Amino acid sequence: MLKQKILERRAGIVTYGLTPPKEDNTPEKIAEIANKLIDRMRNTEIDGLIIYDIQDEANRNEQERPFPFLKTIDPTVYGHQYLAQLDVPKIVYRCVGKYTEDELAEWIASDPGQDRFSVFVGPSSSQQEIRLSLTDAYELSRRANEKLILGGVVIPERHLRKNDEHLRVVQKMTSGCRFFVSQAIYNVEASKNFLSDYYYYCQNHQIEMVPILFNLTPCGSLKTLEFMKWLGISIPKWLENDLMNSNDILDKSVNLTKKIFEELLEFGLEKGIPVGCSVESVSTRKVEIDASVQLLNDVRAMIDRKLMVAR
């Protein structure tokens, strides 16, 4: 169904995102972590599972990283070997600058004949050394595997500064991207501004819009809040104040993110923009992971209600 929903440009796609376990874990520990996730996902209704390919983003931010960067196991290995029991499509991220052309080409061409999904990610800053550019990776994908359904990254917060995120998205669409996933959002104005410019540009140039999945993540502690800001997530001052002074920061953040997404979903439905959602936890704390799963279920129910009314 994920392929069909993407190709038909449907609203309401829902995914769950996760980072693979650390590379220094034993196979037994990795299996234990995977089994906990499988148990959490049993009673959820998701269209796909996003598995991130992380890179050290120290060059992007001069401030000290709140949590140390540790390498993780390959997302393809984690998805195929450890999460095989989750019978949903796996959307594997690829930080293309980490790989040579031959390495990425081999990965793209693997499993011929099967529908596969990936999101290509470029460097986190202009100072980062890369082995392959995003443009070259898109071209490589077109040549090596026409059945790879490719997605891209959208950063609504960047639209506040440059007002050109919709143009970046359209350019990536011409390179083969058929859906987009945002980084975690807490700034509804940035996201609505992007959606508005995306909508009117596509209308004026007779371009069919592709699904935009807005990423939601709970914030369960001041440490998580600090990490989210380090990652570049735009959090308006009023909202940050509310979180910092809340008696229950986790509950407050979950309610806020649901309201933000509801506003974006309604905005998209009104204009015919295929808006969807991806949920994750940037924290490894059990309470925040559990909250992300509950958020996922709440958003799924919200989408189902809104789509039923829209029909």
N, C-alpha and C positions, 0 to 999 in steps of 0.2 A: 504493500500500500504506500510506502514512503516514496518509491519511485513514481508511482502514479500521481500522488499528491503534488510532488515537485514539478513534474512535467505538465500537469494540468493547472499549475500555479494556484493551488488552493490556499485559502486562509485556514488557520487553526492547526498547523503542524506543531506537534509537541515532542521535544527531545529531552533527554537527561544527559548532562555532561560530567565527566570525571577525569581525573589525572591518574595514570597507572601507578602502581606501588614503586617504591624506591628500588633502584638497581641492586643495592646491597642486601636486600631481603633474600631469605632462602626460598626455594620453590614451595616449601610447605607453608611458609608465612604468606607468600603471594596467593596461594590457593585459599588460605583462610580468609584473607581480605576479600578475595573474589566471591567466596561463598556468602559472606555477610552482605555484599552488594546484591547478589542474586536473590537472597531472602528478602531484602528491602524492596526489590523491584517486582516481586511476584504479583502483588495486587495493584500494580500501576498500569495505566494505559498510555504507552509511549509509542511514537512512530519510529523512533530510532534512538540509538545510544551513541553519544559523542565521546570519543576517547582522544584526549589531548596529547600532542607531541610538544613537550615543553623545551624551552631554551633559556639560557642564562641571559636575563635582560639588564644586567648591571650597567651596561653602557647607556641605557635609556634614562637612567635616573641617578643623580649624584648622591642622593640620600642613601643611607645604609639600609639594606634589605631587612625587614623585620624578621623574616624567617630565612634560614640558610637555603641556598640553592643546592639541591641534590639531584643527580641524574635518576631518571626512571627507566623501567624496562620499556621496550619498544611497544607502542600502542597496538600494532597489528598482532604481535605475539600475545599481548594481554587479551585482546578481543577474541582471537581465534582459539587460543589454547585454554585460557582460564575462564572466559565468559561465554563459552559455547552453549551453555544451558539456557542463556537468555536468547530466546528465538526472536530477536528483533534485528533489523539492519544496524550495522556498526558504521558510524561515520568517523573515519580516521583522519585526524589532523596530520599535516606534514609541514614542519618548519623547513622549507625547501633549501634555505641557505646552508643547512647542516650537511647536505648531501652533494656528492658529485653528480654529474649528468648521468653517468652509467648506473650509479646506485639508485637514483630516483626512477630512471627508465625501467630498471629491472623490477622495482616494486610496482610501478604503474602497470606493467605488462603481465604481472603474476595473476593467477586464477583467471585465465582467459575464458570468456563466455559467461562469466558470472557478473551480475549487477553489483557494482561496488560504489561506495560513496566516500568522498574525501573533501577536506577543506585545506587549501594551500595557504600558508602563512609566510609573509615576507619578513625581513629583518626588523627588529624592534627599534633600531635607530640607524642613522646614516653612518655611525662609527663602527657598527658591527661588521666583522669580517664575514663574508659569505663565499660559498663555493658555487652557488647557482642562484640566478636572479628569479624573481617571481614571474617576470615576463617569459623567460626561457622555460620555466617550469610549466606554464600554461601551454606553450607551444609544444613542449615535449608530451604533455598529456593528450593533446589533439592527435599527435602522430602515433602514440604508442598504444592507446586503448580508448576506443570510442564508447565503450560501455561504462567507463568510469564517470559517474555523475559528480561533477565538480561544484564545490561551494567556495565562497569567499568570506572574508572578514569585513565587517562594517563597524566603524567607530563613530557613533553619533556625537560624542563629545568633541571630536576633531572638527565637526561641522560648526561648532560655536566659534572656533578660532579662524577657520579657513573658508567656511561656506562652500566647500566643494566636494563634500563627501558623496553627494548624489552623483557627481560626475565620475568619481572614482568607482562607484558601484556600476554605473553604466559602462565604463571602460572595461571593468572586469567581466561584465556580462558579454561584451563582444569577444572576450578572450575565452569564453566557455562556461562561466559561472552561472549556475541555474538556481542557486539559493544563497542566502547570506545569513551569517550568525554574528550577532553583536558581542562585544565584550559586556560584562555586567553593567546594567544601567541603574542609576538612581536619579538621573536628571531628566524629567519628563519633557521639559521644554526643548532640550537638545535633540531628543528623539523625535518629537513632533515637528520641529523645524526641519530635520533631515527628511522625514516622511513627506512633508509638504512639498519640499523642493524636488524630491524624487518623483512624486506623483505628477506635479505640473510639468516637469521636464519630459517625462515619459509621455504625457498627454500631448504636449506640443510637438514632440518628435515622433509620434505614433510608434512608441516602443512598448511592448508588452512587459508589464512589471513581473518580477519573480519574487518568491516568498522571502520575507525578512523575518528572521527569528530573533526576538529580543531576549537577551540572557538575564535571568533573575538569580540572585544569590542572597541567602540570609546573612545577616551580620549579628553574631552572637556575643561579641566581646569588643572591648576597646582595642585589643591587639588585632583582631580581625579587621576592625575599622581602619587601623593604621596600615595594615597590609593592603587593603583594598585601595586606599589612597596612593600607596606606593606603586600599585599596578597601573595607576592612571585613571581609575574609575572616578568620574566626576560626581561629587556629592555636594549639593548646594549647602550653604552655610546654615540655613534654617533647619535643614534636615539633619545635618551633622549635630547641631545643637540638641535637637530632639532626641537623637540616638544616645548622645553622651549623657544626657540628663534623665533618661528614661529609667524607671524602676525595673523594667524588663526589656533590655535592648533587643533581644532576639525576637520577642513577640512584636515589638514595635516595628522592627525592620521587615518582618514578614507581612504585616498589615500594610505597610507603606508600599512595598514592592507589588503587592496584589492590586492596590489602587492605581499605581503607575501603569501596570500592564493593562488593567481594565480600560483606562483612558486611551492608551495606544491602540488597543484592539477595537474599541468603538470608533476611534478616528479612522482606522484602516477600513473597517466595514462600511462606514459612511461613504468613503471614496473608492471602494473597490480595491484597496491595497491588500495583497495577501500577507497579512501579519500572522506570525506564529510565535512560539515561545520555546526557549531552552532554559532549563533549571540546573543549577549546580551548587556545590558548596566549596568555597575557596579554602575552608578550614577542614582539618582532619578530625576535629572534635566530634564525638558521637552525637551530642545534642544538636549541633549545627547540621550535620548530615541528615539526622532524622527530621529536622525542621525543613530541610530542602525537599525531602520526599513528600512531606505533608503539603508543602507549597506546590509541588508538582501536581498532586491530586486535586488541590483546590483550583489550580489554574485550568486543569483539564475539564473539571466540572463547569467552570466559568465559561470556557470556550464553547463547550457543548450547548450551554444555555443560550449564549449570544448567537451562535450560528443557527440554532433552531428558530429564534425570533427573526433573524435576518432572512430566513427562507420564506 
